[in-house]
Amino acid sequence: MDAKEKSTKMDVKELNLEELQHEHPLILIDLQVMHRDYEEDDDDYDDNEFIAKQNFECTCDRCGRRIDWYHRYYYKCRMSSCNYSIHKFCGELPTTLKFQGHPSDHTLTLTKTTNDQTCRSCFGCHQDGISYQCLVCNYEIDLRCATFFEQHTIHHPGHPHPLISLSEPGLIKCSACGEKHEGCFYQCVTCCKFLISFDCLSLPVKLLLQTKHFSHVHFLTLSYSFLDRLYDFECRICGMEFEDDHFIYKCSKCMFYVHPKCATQRIEPFMSILSQGLGQTEKNFKDADHPNLQQFPLHDGSHILSYQIKTDTLTHIDHMHRTLLWEESFLSQDTEMITSSSSVVSLHDPMKRIKLLCTSCVRPITKIPFFKCSRSDKCDFVLHDWCSRLPEELTNHVAHPQHTLKLLKNLDFTPSYCRICNLVCNGFSYRCNPCRFTIDVNCAFIPEEITHEAHANHLLTIVIASLSRLSEIKCRACRVPIEEDGIYFRCSACDFHLHCRCALMLPKTIRHKLDKHSLTLSYSPIEDHKSQYFCEVCEEELDPGKWFYHCVECAQSIHSACAPLIFQYEQDVNSLYVEGVYNLINIKFGAVKKFKFHDHPVSLAPGTSNDGFCQDCGHKIQSSLVWKCLHCKFACHWLNCKSLLKDLSRVDDSHHVKVALVGSSWVNKPMNKDQRQRNLKFYPSEMMRPVTRHWKVAEDMQE
């Protein structure tokens, strides 16, 4: 051994851990302690405190490297006047260790030298002379290399185990988002199949969206699974579904959920919903090019026929009795009662549970003028003024251009079903006899293009569906699949589709006896409404991912299908199998007939759970159209049950028609996704420490 080696040897001594102790007591800090039992809508936690914790940084006074949120633990001085801080692993250094780059039979000992030495691993100078040295061969490494594994290990609240960075970047599928990423990854040291990309790992825990295209009033919280969801929600930006075990951003106060990728990319949202805090799409058409474009939903009391039927068309009424025109001169002082010399008539009024439905279109009559049979005590014939002007024939109809459709005045209220909306109807209709093609008068005047508040600024055009369609599409309103040969509205720029009935038959506002205010059609969960939703009419649970009516003042909601049910006995009509438009909305009840199959007169009525089972086929008749006896408990489907299977083969698998024909018990209830708890598994990436990405809180809204 030469003189230099002897001198160096003498300058090295084993280090007692007490010599490293700080002059004041230290306390262990957990930077992620708030994530243990945290829930996104927990008011006990401040969003800004979460942000401050994740953005925390300081320098370790022992190794000189950064301490951050991803380390999770560190020691700090208990004295508020002292800023001394060290990594947890720097504060718990072992006196000896085995090093990967040194023979396994040699042990490295914690030492301190009085002169600068070079680390045999990184070839850098020792920090403060602290190192690990092999007393056998004089091999030594500095403190940073000795804690190399700990320096590159992170903790993230999205996974229960420590994560280590992978040495080589690559194109790998991320366990946090389910997509392939190119770049750095971290891997779980316990469950080796979990890999998480640097992009997902560095997502901010709290994010405020307020950009040109979409925004939300509350902070969104990064959630590491979606197993606790009450309903099957979709991303409010791209409209795609969520996976239960992938990261999402959510605001549980409003049931507002988005994919992390969508939340952190400046893209135009899939869906524009005109309520506070949600996005708006760019307009993709010019008003001058569409002068007769109709906007939906229509206001309560408005009707599509009132826009389509010209007022200068001649009136023609085909009725067995004399009809009277009820107009403004007959108004009484309270303006809700119309009087003539012979009778008194009340306009349709849900608040007073008064129904006055047009015989032609089966829509409420809320305004004057209108026509009514002079024998109103015995005859229920009543017409909107515009329904008295319906043309006798229609040519080149968009749904049946090959033949002329002729007006069929259904004066005996015999039900049929419409080939456009797929709803059973017993009002006036247009029919092609050779093709047995029938549509109700509402669908007869369906616009070929519209705009809708639920997808504002984008044009929706009518589509005659093709049997060659490659994939299933669902209506955005009711989430029910659109029939392959059905007719629907579509946005050519987006994956946005609507049943004709959902687009045209749901008014913007409704009035109901159960709420003193108007209820507004809502297309998504209500802001600051974090409890479950229940329908005030049927008292069943309501899925806010489907369109519904809501009163913000009273925090009350109603299924869109329950909105027309204003009588007490009707509140038990709907079953949970029907979504969107009430399946019997085109039926005017009350027609009384005498048939051979029963001794007493029977009335056309909606089936309720109290009506039990069909006397003919034995199935439940709730939600279906039935003949109900006026004198006994007899009730049966309005359609002859013996020909039921043959008729079902003609209704093109329409969900609404099947329910109306045979009741809910013959229609399979869609299965919900399995919501059982599962163990979450995640994995990480490469040799660099993550840094939380900082997103611009608000863009210039004037761009």
Residue, then its C-alpha position, 0 to 999 in steps of 0.5 A: m500500500d503506498a503513502k497516499e492510500k495509507s493517508t486516505k485510510m486514516d482519514v476515514k472513520e465509521l459514522n455513528l448515527e447519533e452524529l447525524q442527528h439534528e439539533h432539534p427533534l424531527i417529526l414525520i410528515d405525510l404529504q398524502v395523508m388527506h387522501r386516505d379517507y377523502e371523498e370528492d364532495d367532502d366539505d371538510y377539505d379545502d381544494n386549495e390545500f390539496i393543490a398546495k400539498q401536491n405542489f410542495e417542494c423543498t431540498c433535503d438537507r442531507c442528500g441535497r435533492r428535492i423532496d416532493w409530494y411523490h416521496r409522500y414522507y419526509y422529516k422536518c424540524r419540529m421548531s417552526s423557526c427552523n427549516y431543516s428537512i430530510h427525506k424519510f430514507c435519508g433520516e433512516l440510513p442503515t449503518t451497513l448495506k449491500f450494493q448492487g455494483h459491488p461484490s455481494d460478499h463485501t459489506l459497505t459501511l456508513t462512513k465520513t471522510t475529512n477530505d473529498q472523495t470520488c464516488r465509484s458509481c457516479f464519479g461525483c464528489h461526496q456530499d459533506g464527506i458522507s459515504y458508504q465504504c468497503l473497508v476491505c477494498n476501499y470501494e466507496i459510493d456517495l449518499r445519493c447512489a446509496t439511496f438510488f432505489e429510494q430516490h427513484t421510488i414514488h408513492h401515489p394515492g392511485h395505487p397502494h404500493p410503491l412505484i419504481s421508474l423503468s430504465e427504458p422508455g417505450l410504447i406501453k399500455c397504461s393501467a391508469c387510463g387504458e391507452k398506450h403511451e410513449g415515454c416514461f413509465y413507473q411500475c409497481v414493485t409488488c404487483c408487477k403487471f401494473l404500469i402507469s405512464f408519466d402523463c397519468l402519474s403527473l396529473p394534478v389532483k385538483l383541476l379547474l376547467q374554464t376554457k373557451h369550449f367547456s368549463h365547470v364551476h367547481f374543482l374537479t378531483l382526480s379519482y382513481s376508479f369509478l366503482d362507486r358510481l350510481y349511474d352509467f355516466e359518460c364523459r361530458i366532453c367526448g361522450m364516451e363511456f368510462e371504465d370502472d378501474h381507470f382514472i377520471y376527473k369528477c365533481s360529485k357535487c354535480m355528477f360531472y365526470v370527464h376523462p383525464k385526457c379530455a380534461t387536459q386537452r383543448i378540444e371542442p366538447f362532444m356535447s353542448i348543454l346550455s346550462q351554467g358551467l357546461g360547454q358550447t360547440e362552435k356553430n357549423f351552419k349559417d342561419a341564412d342557409h336555413p331560414n325555416l329551421q326549427q329550434f327544439p325543444l318547443h316551449d310548453g303549449s307550443h306544437i310542431l303542427s302550429y308551425q307547419i300548418k298554414t293559417d290560410t288553409l281551409t278548415h274541414i271538419d268531419h264529425m257526426h255532430r255540429t262543432l263549435l269554434w271556441e274563441e277569444s270572445f268566449l273567455s271568462q274573467d279567470t281566462e282558464m274557463i271558456t263559456s258559451s250560451s250552452s256549456v263551460v269548457s276548461l283548457h288543459d291545466p296540469m296544475k288542476r288535473i284537467k285534461l283537454l286533448c285534441t282528437s287529432c294530434v292527442r296533444p293538450i289544448t292550452k290556447i284558443p281558438f279550437f273546435k269542440c263538439s256541441r254535445s260536449d256532455k256526451c262527445d269528447f271530440v275536440l280539435h286544435d285550430w291547426c288540426s282542422r286544416l290538415p291536408e287530405e294527402l301528403t306526397n313525397h314524404v321523407a319516410h315514404p316518398q314512393h306513395t301518396l299518404k292519405l289522411l285517416k280520421n280515426l273517429d272510433f279511436t282504434p289504436s295503431y302504431c306509427r312507423i316513425c316514432n314507433l309509438v301506439c296512437n289513436g288520433f288522426s294519421y296518414r296511411c299508405n294502404p298498399c304498403r300498410f305504412t301508417i304515421d301519426v299526424n305529428c310525425a307526418f310533418i316532421p322537419e328534415e332538419i332541426t337544432h336542439e338545445a342539447h346540442a346547440n349550434h350543430l345542425l341535426t338532420i333526419v336519417i332514414a336508417s339503413l339495415s347495413r349499419l355497422s354498429e349500434i347507436k343509442c339515443r342521447a336522450c333515453r339511451v335506448p338503441i335506435e332500431e336499424d330501420g328506424i328514423y332518427f336525427r343525427c349530427s353529421a359532425c358528432d356522434f350525437h343521435l336522437h330518436c324522433r320522439c325524444a327530439l320533438m315530443l319533449p317540451k322545454t318546460i312543463r307544469h305539474k301538480l306536484d310542484k308549484h314551479s315550472l320544471t325544465l328539461s335537463y340533459s345532464p345532472i344538475e349543478d350542486h345536486k349531489s344526492q340521488y335523484f327520484c321521480e316525484v310522480c312514480e317515486e322510483e329512482l331517476d337516472p340523471g344521465k338520461w333527460f328528465y325534468h327538474c325544478v331547481e327551486c324545489a330540487q324536485s325531478i320527474h322522469s320525462a316519461c312521467a311528465p304527462l301523467i297528471f291524474q292520481y291514478e296514472q302515477d302507477v302507470n309507468s314501469l322502469y322498463v320505459e325511458g324517454v317519451y311516455n309510450l302512450i303519449n299518443i293515446k287519448f283514453g276514455a273510448v268505451k266499446k262493447f266486445k264479445f269477449h266480455d259481458h260489460p262495456v270496456s274502456l281504453a285505459p293505461g294499465t297499472s300495477n293494480d290491474g294485475f294480469c291480462q285475463d287472456c294471456g296471463h302477463k302483467i299489463q302495467s305500462s301497456l294499453v288495455w281494455k278495462c271493464l267499467h263494472c268489474k276487475f276485468a282487464c286485457h291487452w287491447l290487442n288480441c293476444k292470440s295474434l300477438l306474436k304475429d304483430l310483434s314481428r311487424v313492429d321492428d323490435s321497437h322497445h316502446v311498441k312492445v311495452a305498449l302492446v304487451g306490457s313491461s313483463w314481456v320486455n327484458k330489463p337491460m342489465n346494469k354493469d357489474q358494480r362489485q368492488r374489485n382490487l385495483k392494480f396499477y404500474p409505473s415507468e422510467m428513470m425520472r422523478p415525476v413533476t405535477r403538470h400545472w394546467k392553465v386555470a382559465e383560458d382567454m374566453q374571448e378567443 
